[in-house]
Amino acid sequence: MTKYIVVSGGVISGIGKGVIASSTGTLLKSLGLRVTAIKIDPYLNIDAGLMSPLDHGEVFVLNDGGEVDLDLGNYERFLDVELSRINNITTGKIYSEVIEKERRGDYLGKTVQVVPHVTDAIQNWVERVAAMPIDDSGEQPDVCIIELGGTVGDIESAPFVEAMRQFQFRVGHDNFCLIHVSLVPVVGSVGEQKTKPTQMSVRDLRGAGLSPDLIACRSSTPLDEGVRGKISMFCHVAPEQVLAVRDVSSVYHVPVLLRENGVVDFFRKRLNLDNIKVSDERRLAGKELWNKWTALTSSYERLFDTVKIALVGKYTDLHDSYISVYKALEHASLGCRRKLEIKWIEASDLESETLKTNPIKYHESWQNLCSADGILVPGGFGGRGVEGMIMAAKWARENKIPYLGICLGMQIAVIEFARHMCGMKEANSAELDPDTPTPVVVYMPEISKTHMGGTMRLGLRPTVFQPNTETSKVRKLYNDLPSVDERHRHRYEVNPEHVSTFESNGLKFIGRDESGERMEIVELDDHPFFVGCQYHPEYLTRPLKPAPLFHGLIAASIGQL
């Protein structure tokens, strides 16, 4: 029987439920258990594909092309698993499933209601995911972690909370456990920790019929013993069930912090984990994973040399818009024994228009760009800031600064090269100027022009290295493999009609799709590292296994490529 651990949140959203859920999974994996994860998002969208990154953070893409919440990226990186779109439940998905059943006549004669029909659909979905194998063994996972998005007490998450209330009886007390993540704010000049928000939030949870087994208290400072005692008394849990989760220097320290709080022993007893049969091989792999993890956290503390990367993007006001890019840079920096320093540059601040409206911002942005060891231009949609990105690519090319362009960033590199090295003064992308006389980036013919949701070129697809690319830096980073599988998310592509012109001027398309018509990787001759890729390598990065192109960028930036 699969064990279920639900992670709910109180007081405010964005409190770190995702990191606590992922860290719990890492701890259970270190015992040799198979762990899967589900993220419940109470919004009405079917998926995250059409949300603004500034509104909801990055859209994470899975192997099967599912566009999901960024927390699934956390799960994949922490648990080193590959999930599918079924691991992300939204209100939109549940309601469309229920309405479809109603139209088919599955509920014939019944009045279709939130309880029991919607709540049953949620529970059935959870059980369906928990039965899906998570690795090549084909075995069912031992533990399923369910992160309940939003905040307990929200109207929109009420059906999910009610579904979990019913679910605890469906699976039984020994197979269901709840972690409630709450905020303990520090107030006033003396820095007093306040427990009232946590008390109220637990009261809401109990009112909905769920009792927390663990209360994870998020605070900027370590939790005072008196505060722990107070939460224990007023929230009806033992003192050892109150976890102090203070702010730490990196998310990789959170599993270590939870382990120090006695979480592993608590789960062992509460969920009878010792009764689950775990092979010696898996137990050993779990121990090895934990040793590597602790080595990673301690090495993080001992980094002194820095590497400075300029990230030139459109959504830099919310750093979560680029969380996978940030993680990929961090993993690559750790691999190269460097502390990462990111300079977040809003692309439009590099444009001459900003010189008129905000000269200080303009000069500051250019100073950050010019002083960086490497430059990264990530993906994005629409025309805002594109000219600034083109200037950043030009600076990197002319001054031999390592450059990595991802998705839009690769198209930027191509436009810049066309304008300044191939004499195509009016070169542009059809996305930015539909009437451009020289479209070097065009709309992909098979993509729908009427429907936006889930119609891009999405998911895991192969990129084949072309003949005579044996000397390529990128190919060497991928260990000379003939082809690589990476995740995609785009509507536009480099115009194949102009490829021969670019290649004759030194910009080589060393990786293409199986047809050879779609450009996937571009690399500039005679430059330390000037690379663009149409796919998103950041989606497959792991703390102990950095993405090759990010490793290349960091290594080139510190002169070690």
SELUM-452251 format. One record per residue (C-alpha): x, y, z; residue number from 1. Coordinates in steps of 0.001 Angstrom, whole numbers, plus 500000, padded with zeros to 6 digits. Last residue first. Layout:
REM SELUM-452251
NODE        x        y        z   num
NODE        X        Y        Z   NUM
...
END
This chain:
REM SELUM-452251
NODE        x        y        z   num
NODE   536732   525069   479102   561
NODE   538511   526379   482206   560
NODE   538704   530127   481536   559
NODE   536286   531137   484318   558
NODE   533523   532151   481894   557
NODE   534291   529184   479613   556
NODE   533706   526745   482509   555
NODE   530475   528576   483443   554
NODE   529110   528541   479869   553
NODE   530175   524938   479210   552
NODE   528614   523685   482467   551
NODE   525449   525488   481420   550
NODE   525592   523686   478059   549
NODE   526180   520287   479747   548
NODE   523265   520477   482270   547
NODE   524682   519903   485773   546
NODE   524575   516409   487380   545
NODE   524792   516516   491210   544
NODE   522279   519347   491630   543
NODE   520318   518165   488549   542
NODE   519634   519987   485254   541
NODE   517007   518624   482851   540
NODE   514735   521667   482465   539
NODE   517716   524022   482124   538
NODE   518602   522587   478684   537
NODE   515634   524425   477105   536
NODE   515591   523717   473352   535
NODE   516416   526096   470477   534
NODE   520073   526234   471506   533
NODE   522564   529077   471112   532
NODE   526323   529051   471648   531
NODE   529168   531560   471641   530
NODE   531967   530024   473703   529
NODE   535671   530991   473333   528
NODE   535039   532388   469811   527
NODE   536657   531427   466479   526
NODE   533680   529609   465008   525
NODE   530214   530455   466365   524
NODE   527902   527672   467532   523
NODE   524210   527070   466790   522
NODE   522133   524204   468166   521
NODE   518568   523182   467173   520
NODE   517909   524266   463577   519
NODE   514948   522538   461902   518
NODE   515458   521134   458399   517
NODE   517797   518212   459202   516
NODE   514726   515945   459313   515
NODE   515932   514358   462575   514
NODE   516217   517783   464282   513
NODE   519393   519855   463897   512
NODE   522660   520319   465808   511
NODE   525873   521872   464430   510
NODE   524243   524953   462942   509
NODE   527491   526863   462300   508
NODE   527882   530662   462381   507
NODE   531125   531248   460414   506
NODE   530109   533463   457471   505
NODE   529472   530503   455117   504
NODE   527264   529017   457859   503
NODE   525085   532137   458098   502
NODE   524520   532287   454328   501
NODE   523793   528516   454159   500
NODE   521193   528895   456941   499
NODE   519180   531669   455265   498
NODE   516401   529510   453734   497
NODE   516156   527369   456899   496
NODE   514451   530265   458776   495
NODE   515356   529812   462449   494
NODE   512285   528616   464383   493
NODE   509156   530040   465995   492
NODE   506433   528422   468140   491
NODE   508603   527219   471039   490
NODE   508833   524956   474094   489
NODE   511373   522138   473858   488
NODE   512887   519509   476157   487
NODE   516165   517753   475275   486
NODE   517200   514410   473783   485
NODE   520790   514247   472479   484
NODE   522337   512876   469275   483
NODE   525618   511351   468005   482
NODE   527129   511553   471520   481
NODE   530578   513153   471667   480
NODE   530530   513472   475473   479
NODE   527741   516127   475433   478
NODE   530291   518824   476357   477
NODE   532397   517531   473430   476
NODE   529453   518140   471086   475
NODE   529144   521682   472390   474
NODE   532833   522434   471850   473
NODE   532609   521277   468213   472
NODE   535639   519387   466819   471
NODE   533566   516336   465813   470
NODE   531089   518541   463907   469
NODE   531962   517059   460491   468
NODE   528523   515440   460037   467
NODE   525615   517050   461975   466
NODE   524756   516400   465633   465
NODE   521154   515193   465907   464
NODE   518732   516866   468335   463
NODE   516008   514538   469639   462
NODE   512719   515690   471172   461
NODE   511393   515830   474757   460
NODE   508423   518137   475236   459
NODE   506604   520862   473334   458
NODE   506358   522392   469866   457
NODE   503631   524886   470772   456
NODE   499913   524056   470744   455
NODE   499286   523462   474480   454
NODE   497056   526543   474847   453
NODE   497309   529163   472068   452
NODE   494575   528171   469606   451
NODE   494015   530140   466368   450
NODE   497431   530135   464666   449
NODE   498048   526429   465194   448
NODE   501682   525277   464726   447
NODE   502583   523018   461754   446
NODE   504254   525755   459677   445
NODE   506664   526948   462386   444
NODE   506539   530748   462504   443
NODE   509771   532277   461128   442
NODE   513174   533573   462327   441
NODE   515531   535073   459705   440
NODE   512618   537108   458299   439
NODE   514237   539632   455899   438
NODE   511518   541972   454528   437
NODE   509931   542227   458017   436
NODE   506124   542360   457824   435
NODE   505366   540144   460873   434
NODE   507803   542202   463001   433
NODE   508581   540706   466418   432
NODE   507272   537183   465813   431
NODE   508419   537251   462175   430
NODE   511944   537647   463573   429
NODE   514288   540287   462189   428
NODE   516949   541016   459571   427
NODE   516717   544595   458291   426
NODE   520466   545216   457888   425
NODE   521121   541809   456341   424
NODE   524834   542495   455667   423
NODE   525910   539047   456843   422
NODE   528035   539993   459892   421
NODE   526106   542781   461653   420
NODE   522456   542164   460842   419
NODE   522554   538387   460294   418
NODE   524762   537852   463369   417
NODE   522395   539861   465603   416
NODE   519324   538035   464229   415
NODE   521012   534638   464789   414
NODE   522103   535480   468351   413
NODE   518569   536726   469136   412
NODE   517088   533449   467774   411
NODE   519384   531545   470177   410
NODE   518235   533723   473101   409
NODE   514570   533195   472099   408
NODE   515214   529450   472752   407
NODE   518289   529653   475039   406
NODE   521261   531872   474198   405
NODE   524585   531136   475897   404
NODE   527437   533641   475560   403
NODE   531094   533538   476676   402
NODE   532661   537026   476200   401
NODE   534800   537290   473028   400
NODE   534420   541099   472915   399
NODE   532681   541231   469536   398
NODE   530399   538237   470133   397
NODE   529456   539092   473744   396
NODE   528788   542772   472927   395
NODE   526690   541773   469895   394
NODE   524673   539322   472033   393
NODE   524017   542071   474619   392
NODE   522981   544495   471851   391
NODE   520539   541891   470467   390
NODE   519114   541436   473991   389
NODE   518500   545188   474243   388
NODE   516760   545146   470837   387
NODE   514511   542322   472136   386
NODE   513391   544188   475267   385
NODE   509668   543995   474489   384
NODE   508908   542060   471284   383
NODE   506890   539068   472443   382
NODE   507785   535770   474145   381
NODE   510703   534671   476302   380
NODE   513619   532263   476547   379
NODE   516947   533009   478270   378
NODE   519847   535312   477264   377
NODE   522992   534378   479225   376
NODE   526215   536387   479370   375
NODE   529570   535379   480886   374
NODE   532334   536924   482996   373
NODE   530200   540035   483621   372
NODE   531734   543538   483909   371
NODE   530342   544764   480582   370
NODE   526793   543623   481329   369
NODE   526688   545073   484851   368
NODE   528131   548367   483555   367
NODE   525566   548419   480758   366
NODE   522740   547940   483259   365
NODE   524083   550693   485562   364
NODE   524467   553078   482614   363
NODE   520845   552569   481530   362
NODE   519416   552649   485061   361
NODE   521181   555986   485703   360
NODE   520022   557395   482326   359
NODE   516306   556765   483055   358
NODE   513992   558181   480353   357
NODE   516519   559293   477713   356
NODE   519101   556507   478187   355
NODE   516135   554122   478569   354
NODE   515184   554750   474900   353
NODE   518759   553817   473908   352
NODE   518140   550196   474863   351
NODE   520068   548382   477636   350
NODE   517232   548914   480149   349
NODE   514893   547030   477742   348
NODE   516764   543798   478550   347
NODE   516087   543941   482316   346
NODE   519475   542858   483702   345
NODE   519789   540495   486671   344
NODE   523492   540246   487564   343
NODE   523977   536762   488935   342
NODE   526831   535857   491292   341
NODE   527512   532138   491498   340
NODE   530104   530792   493932   339
NODE   532626   528643   492080   338
NODE   533805   525036   492441   337
NODE   533210   524174   488728   336
NODE   530477   521664   489598   335
NODE   529032   524167   492082   334
NODE   528931   526721   489246   333
NODE   527141   524221   486954   332
NODE   524538   523492   489652   331
NODE   524021   527227   490278   330
NODE   523683   528037   486572   329
NODE   521122   525222   486196   328
NODE   519292   526435   489306   327
NODE   519082   530015   487953   326
NODE   517865   528771   484560   325
NODE   515305   526579   486355   324
NODE   514113   529558   488450   323
NODE   513828   531987   485532   322
NODE   510382   533471   486160   321
NODE   511070   532856   489885   320
NODE   513354   535926   489739   319
NODE   510328   538200   489409   318
NODE   511368   541651   488159   317
NODE   513711   539853   485716   316
NODE   510843   539025   483342   315
NODE   512292   540270   480070   314
NODE   515807   538826   480262   313
NODE   519543   539523   480204   312
NODE   521169   537276   482827   311
NODE   524699   538597   483380   310
NODE   526901   535915   484952   309
NODE   529644   536641   487519   308
NODE   531752   533706   488692   307
NODE   532953   533784   492299   306
NODE   535913   532295   494168   305
NODE   535041   531610   497838   304
NODE   533128   528327   497951   303
NODE   533338   526414   501234   302
NODE   529692   526555   502330   301
NODE   528444   525022   499069   300
NODE   530990   522186   499566   299
NODE   529164   521320   502819   298
NODE   525797   521161   501083   297
NODE   527098   519027   498193   296
NODE   528927   516602   500524   295
NODE   525682   516209   502486   294
NODE   523850   515338   499242   293
NODE   526539   512922   498057   292
NODE   526393   511042   501369   291
NODE   522583   511028   501200   290
NODE   522538   509582   497676   289
NODE   525046   506892   498696   288
NODE   522851   505871   501616   287
NODE   519823   505665   499304   286
NODE   521774   503614   496721   285
NODE   522738   501205   499537   284
NODE   519113   500821   500597   283
NODE   518164   500298   496955   282
NODE   520728   497491   496534   281
NODE   519815   495940   499870   280
NODE   516210   495644   498641   279
NODE   513492   497586   500464   278
NODE   510419   495778   501807   277
NODE   508134   498317   503506   276
NODE   507510   497378   507166   275
NODE   510218   499828   508306   274
NODE   508078   502685   506967   273
NODE   505453   502194   509668   272
NODE   503837   505539   508657   271
NODE   504032   507328   512031   270
NODE   507070   505459   513342   269
NODE   509373   505747   510325   268
NODE   507893   509140   509500   267
NODE   508980   510523   512925   266
NODE   512416   508929   512655   265
NODE   513000   510671   509302   264
NODE   511663   514034   510546   263
NODE   513997   514244   513556   262
NODE   514653   518007   513348   261
NODE   518237   517263   512237   260
NODE   516712   515425   509249   259
NODE   514615   518486   508434   258
NODE   517720   520736   508490   257
NODE   519659   518320   506247   256
NODE   516729   518212   503793   255
NODE   516652   522070   503878   254
NODE   520384   522608   503247   253
NODE   520030   522122   499476   252
NODE   517632   525101   499460   251
NODE   520620   527407   500040   250
NODE   521934   529771   502738   249
NODE   519201   528821   505222   248
NODE   516004   530584   506355   247
NODE   514589   528818   509423   246
NODE   512529   525636   509350   245
NODE   511808   524912   513033   244
NODE   509679   521776   513063   243
NODE   506878   521361   515620   242
NODE   506065   517644   515959   241
NODE   508786   517271   518608   240
NODE   506796   519667   520852   239
NODE   503754   517310   520740   238
NODE   500705   518593   518808   237
NODE   497459   520342   519876   236
NODE   497946   523658   518085   235
NODE   497795   525797   521246   234
NODE   500225   523707   523297   233
NODE   502715   522784   520553   232
NODE   502703   526331   519173   231
NODE   503445   527657   522676   230
NODE   506195   525126   523296   229
NODE   507894   525995   519978   228
NODE   507679   529682   520875   227
NODE   509274   529048   524262   226
NODE   512089   527094   522602   225
NODE   512837   530025   520281   224
NODE   512684   529186   516539   223
NODE   515841   529946   514527   222
NODE   515556   533226   512551   221
NODE   513824   534191   509273   220
NODE   510929   531904   510131   219
NODE   508992   529067   508534   218
NODE   507322   526789   511053   217
NODE   506779   523252   509773   216
NODE   503856   521800   511748   215
NODE   503923   517995   511698   214
NODE   501061   515536   512092   213
NODE   498519   518222   511150   212
NODE   494835   517457   511746   211
NODE   492377   517684   508842   210
NODE   488588   518134   509158   209
NODE   488132   521549   507537   208
NODE   487849   523158   510976   207
NODE   491135   521472   511832   206
NODE   492811   523290   508934   205
NODE   491231   526631   509842   204
NODE   492431   526182   513460   203
NODE   495909   525329   512146   202
NODE   495911   528678   510270   201
NODE   494712   530592   513301   200
NODE   497413   529106   515570   199
NODE   500082   529731   512918   198
NODE   499042   533404   512557   197
NODE   499064   533725   516412   196
NODE   502613   532399   516915   195
NODE   504573   535678   516810   194
NODE   508380   535742   517054   193
NODE   509633   538930   518753   192
NODE   512391   540806   516919   191
NODE   513093   543504   519514   190
NODE   512414   546226   516927   189
NODE   508997   544859   516094   188
NODE   507720   541596   514612   187
NODE   509282   538311   513475   186
NODE   506666   536330   511581   185
NODE   506095   532619   512259   184
NODE   504734   531381   508942   183
NODE   503099   528001   508409   182
NODE   503742   524747   506610   181
NODE   501323   521953   507552   180
NODE   502682   518431   507122   179
NODE   499985   515763   506909   178
NODE   500274   511957   507080   177
NODE   498257   509171   505508   176
NODE   499090   505467   505278   175
NODE   498815   504478   508938   174
NODE   495492   506372   509317   173
NODE   493721   504573   506474   172
NODE   493655   504932   502666   171
NODE   489961   505874   502201   170
NODE   489768   507493   505650   169
NODE   492585   509995   504911   168
NODE   491065   510478   501430   167
NODE   487863   512017   502795   166
NODE   489750   514900   504411   165
NODE   492012   515067   501327   164
NODE   488958   515557   499079   163
NODE   487656   518257   501454   162
NODE   490989   520108   501185   161
NODE   490832   519741   497396   160
NODE   487249   521058   497217   159
NODE   488208   524049   499465   158
NODE   491231   525151   497362   157
NODE   489287   527824   495452   156
NODE   487627   529361   498501   155
NODE   490963   529853   500264   154
NODE   490975   528644   503891   153
NODE   494168   526589   503595   152
NODE   496547   528555   501362   151
NODE   497494   527966   497736   150
NODE   498835   524687   496386   149
NODE   498335   521316   498118   148
NODE   501577   519409   497679   147
NODE   501011   515666   497553   146
NODE   503952   513351   498285   145
NODE   503448   509734   497193   144
NODE   505468   507037   498953   143
NODE   506304   503418   498084   142
NODE   506088   503959   494304   141
NODE   504628   501064   492216   140
NODE   507270   498912   490524   139
NODE   508043   499055   486782   138
NODE   511760   498862   487608   137
NODE   512561   501567   485036   136
NODE   511567   504393   487394   135
NODE   508487   506268   488683   134
NODE   505925   503506   488204   133
NODE   502311   504811   488166   132
NODE   500107   503624   491068   131
NODE   500422   506907   493004   130
NODE   499304   508812   489899   129
NODE   496040   506821   489634   128
NODE   495447   507102   493384   127
NODE   495709   510909   493181   126
NODE   493354   511027   490173   125
NODE   490808   508835   491987   124
NODE   490907   511180   494997   123
NODE   490376   514275   492843   122
NODE   487512   512683   490849   121
NODE   485886   511619   494136   120
NODE   486032   515235   495411   119
NODE   484428   516486   492180   118
NODE   481611   513909   492291   117
NODE   480879   513657   496034   116
NODE   480731   516543   496923   115
NODE   481228   519193   494234   114
NODE   477888   518129   492752   113
NODE   476397   516340   489721   112
NODE   472663   515723   490282   111
NODE   472253   512084   489285   110
NODE   470028   510485   486630   109
NODE   472952   509316   484485   108
NODE   476315   510093   486106   107
NODE   478316   508453   483288   106
NODE   476062   510118   480681   105
NODE   478802   511188   478284   104
NODE   477957   514824   479047   103
NODE   478398   514199   482796   102
NODE   481691   512397   482229   101
NODE   482991   515358   480171   100
NODE   481858   517728   482921    99
NODE   483777   515726   485553    98
NODE   486988   515585   483459    97
NODE   486733   519313   482590    96
NODE   486221   520090   486277    95
NODE   489280   518099   487379    94
NODE   491601   519517   484690    93
NODE   490519   523121   485342    92
NODE   490835   522716   489129    91
NODE   494456   521757   488484    90
NODE   496347   518497   489090    89
NODE   500027   518259   488099    88
NODE   501502   514741   488239    87
NODE   499322   513783   485202    86
NODE   501563   516053   483096    85
NODE   504465   513609   483490    84
NODE   507359   513246   485939    83
NODE   511026   512427   485404    82
NODE   512906   511591   488591    81
NODE   516066   512941   490247    80
NODE   514201   513460   493563    79
NODE   515512   516989   494209    78
NODE   515692   518135   490575    77
NODE   512438   516507   489457    76
NODE   510547   517686   492535    75
NODE   511829   521269   492185    74
NODE   510841   521317   488510    73
NODE   507394   520096   489557    72
NODE   507303   523168   491803    71
NODE   507588   525380   488670    70
NODE   503940   524666   487791    69
NODE   503254   522752   484582    68
NODE   503393   522728   480799    67
NODE   503114   519020   479868    66
NODE   505172   518199   476769    65
NODE   505587   514491   477576    64
NODE   509146   515064   478806    63
NODE   508019   517883   481145    62
NODE   508028   521668   480689    61
NODE   508162   524135   483614    60
NODE   506369   527478   483225    59
NODE   508341   529981   485291    58
NODE   506804   532247   487899    57
NODE   503080   532802   488440    56
NODE   502249   536383   487561    55
NODE   505549   537626   486138    54
NODE   505864   534331   484211    53
NODE   502546   535210   482542    52
NODE   500199   532238   482425    51
NODE   499339   530520   479137    50
NODE   501140   527203   479697    49
NODE   500346   526767   483414    48
NODE   497756   524034   482820    47
NODE   493977   523555   482533    46
NODE   493534   527025   484056    45
NODE   490931   527152   486846    44
NODE   493425   527685   489696    43
NODE   493625   525281   492655    42
NODE   497076   523915   491786    41
NODE   497716   520427   493194    40
NODE   501302   519222   492781    39
NODE   501837   515472   492879    38
NODE   505021   513598   493812    37
NODE   506584   510140   493484    36
NODE   509017   508403   495848    35
NODE   510596   504959   495705    34
NODE   512179   504171   499084    33
NODE   515902   503516   499627    32
NODE   516039   505347   502963    31
NODE   517739   508295   501186    30
NODE   514633   508457   498990    29
NODE   512584   509267   502095    28
NODE   514917   512183   502901    27
NODE   514817   513441   499284    26
NODE   511011   513282   499267    25
NODE   510842   515352   502456    24
NODE   513161   517872   500774    23
NODE   510876   518072   497728    22
NODE   507766   518664   499904    21
NODE   509648   521234   502022    20
NODE   510918   522993   498881    19
NODE   507448   523073   497349    18
NODE   505767   524239   500573    17
NODE   508163   527206   500707    16
NODE   505909   530046   501927    15
NODE   504776   531135   498480    14
NODE   501214   531549   499748    13
NODE   500556   533228   503099    12
NODE   499047   532278   506489    11
NODE   498861   528501   505894    10
NODE   500262   525799   503671     9
NODE   499523   522129   503031     8
NODE   501925   519227   502425     7
NODE   500209   515834   502145     6
NODE   502220   512648   502710     5
NODE   500699   509468   501275     4
NODE   501978   505910   501824     3
NODE   501404   503403   499009     2
NODE   500000   500000   500000     1
END
